[in-house]
Amino acid sequence: MRMVTEERTQRLATEETLRQTQARLDAQQHPAPAQPNPAPAPNPIRLAKPQPFDGTRSTAAEAFVAQIALHVITYPE
């Protein structure tokens, strides 16, 4: 009788291992559908438009370039 109990216990353990292995194989063969990428969040930063450049080479030119660089970084589109 003890031998029958041991065989039954071993069979149940083997069946459980088989179930787990089959579930793992099924998950690998049929992966869950990919979730679509969420829409990007709107940019909460609002910048004023850069001051028009007057064409001179001065601190105004440096300020204009800095404003344009900041605008390009903030609004990459």
N, C-alpha and C positions, 0 to 999 in steps of 0.2 A: 504494500500500500504506500509506503514511503517513497518508493521509486516512481509510482504513478504521480504523486504530488510533486516531486521534483521535476518530472518531465512536463507536467502541466505548467508549473511556474516558469520553466525555461521556455516553453512554447509561447506563453503570454508575453514574456520579456522580448522574445524574438519578433513577435507580431507588432509590439509597440515600437521596436527599433525600425521595423519595416515601414510602419505608418509614418514615423518621423522622417525617414529617408525619402519616402515617396512625396511627402509634403514639401520637403526642401527641393527636390527635383522639379516638382510642379511649379514652385515659385520661381525657379531659375528659368524654366522654359516659357513661362507665361508671366512676365513681369507686369506689375501694375501699370496702367497707362500713365504716361508722364503728365504732370500737371502743367497747364499752360502758364507761361510767365505772366505775373501780374503786371498791370500797366504801371509805368513809372509814376511816382508821386509828383504832383505839380511842384515846381520850384517856388518855395515860399519867399525867396529873396527877391526884392524889387529894387533895381538900380535906376537912378536917373540917367537919362541919355547923356553921353559925353558932350562936353562943350565943343562947338565947332573949332577946327584948327585954323589959325589965321595965317599959317605958312611961314612964320618966322622961326628961327632957331634960337630958342630960349628956354626958360623954365616952363613956359606955356607948352612947348613941344614935348618936354619930358612928362608934364602932367597929362597931356593928351594921350601919349603912348601908355602911361600907367592906367588911365581910365579905359582905354580900349582893351588892354590886357585883362583887366578885371572883368570887363563886360564879356569877353570871349570865354573866360573861365566859368563865369556864372551861367551864361547861356550858350552851351556848346553846340546847339543846333544851328 
